[in-house]
């Protein structure tokens, strides 16, 4: 495959570029002039300058000659207003996939998010309509929903086959959101554990997400929608302990009753407070995901894509912790 990749300088994209190249595929990555593309260059990806805000014709020229495309570029909890987020996440999806169709690409993977399910109490299902409640200020979830609708419209109108993958919270080397936030918590004098801390969390390793995306690209005839929220079970307690080990920390834990966490999160959400580092992610949703069992079992990805993730959390979280402390990026050795 010759894969055109947007979002290659991000967490999932950088892991995907490396994985595809190690599997013998070619990668051409769209990068903005201001982006740090040193990792992509180091693993052997071909770079082409551009942006998802470019015209369809410009993007089609950049994509020309590629057989597949993965569209992962998006603003994630940027703190910007709806117009700025929609321009990249929604309109950018339209431009990129329309350009891919015009360039004769065979198959596309659109990276969405489990955020599209919104604030719901029912069990998530890839086949259910996306009609449940999304918090007013959660522009990211809204944008990813609308982007999926755009992707399906382009698929219907152009004939380009589009597979949608919906990762949950993703961590790993080169993470700019989740792992650094955990590192900040782990440096506290007392690290809070919510409820029993033995519940499984909707957290996946970026290297495992990359494998699922490659399998989706290789599948025929493609299409479909896949949650990627369970590579291996990971408890709240293990998440903290394993990353702490990689950082060389021995944190002291403080148990916080689950009812207190939920009640406080509801009050703070009503008062307009958001999640630190993820302004538009509602605190009550974070609290629910932190306390309940992982609802994104990912059975369809395991059964239909034969997704057998190669990376266990015990290794991946410790590697991530070492990377956060300035250690070598040993992703290549671990893939």
Steps between C-alpha positions, in 0.01 A plus 500: 500500500602859444320681783430872517484609864362813664571561867834319474673723755241411763493209742306244296639622170865469600448147630307409185768638268767294672288186505405522132861554399621204705233289326645591161248765394577852377384807691455851365413739783334840467676741738460868565815713458494583872474136615785302651527210256836372620356169622332435166820580315694272734280198429512553125167660413475721193386850592284738301420848628138600528200528727149357518378855442653495149270474200378164374708544183817571700441200723423274204836596346675404826312170521554399138657156462393374843280192523365553854446788739474540877346827613597570858562875512274670753490763771461316831370707792681804367297750700399681181148590395270288289585671170873433535448136601243435227729648234761231573301204631190519281584705190852357499356148488282597207793649308744215570263214415360680195858553381578134564205396285606740224855360513377145450575365847365148554420507870494743793509476877352793690616528860207607713453459878274328753411858597233479229285292738455805722367493855307179494411232750418228248767261376687638195437319173673575168168449319290738706408843358702787644203682644563505875589805705830683458586769752450851363865593543647174376597632159740211439229233534264703282767549235590131489133410458460742213828382348370142495187618320722679247711187452194287430363760259826508303499120498143492368551771238845405373529125549810536719487223762533652848564306819445692825700418812407647838787486750437571867763676715838432339844519662856434394830654405457848349171546690420867563182449703426191707842379612623850597179558697552171686861597565385821666263305726767242585729775632243607761577420867189280500364349179121456502344167405130523424267242648642149518755579225460141377267588212628472142553826312436593134870551431704359210864518395573694181711218358204264525269752336750520214477125448119516484512779242744304284267199515208722399700628202582148392146369541286448194253638411550726803241739635339454837549666836718371783541605862860476620454527873629168633832362388557332840319557831663778702387594848514852638751389763728329244495805274651714775738236632647402164561853372645594840742209474620624164551847646695362794235615749348325800179696556291492815135437420187641660167328446215740421142364526335464162182678610701805603678506165178473300318762706785749486543449126130565435509822701819625335364418154185702570720788614682495168827337603670274246769238519851646546683476169176404323277799553198375307502148651224500766621408848192288568580286195862460611383397848260242359765348275749495789260321735309260276608200296635562152190505273694477172572127478620524137372151420437590136861608446630182662269270303467670160848653471677221692647772721751326727684792663873430541567743786402430861435791735769387745767570239335785314423711807850457641652600164272803493610593851867477404437715194328764716811514718718575200603145426553368146206452270532124470179449300696351213653234720161407644304465177 
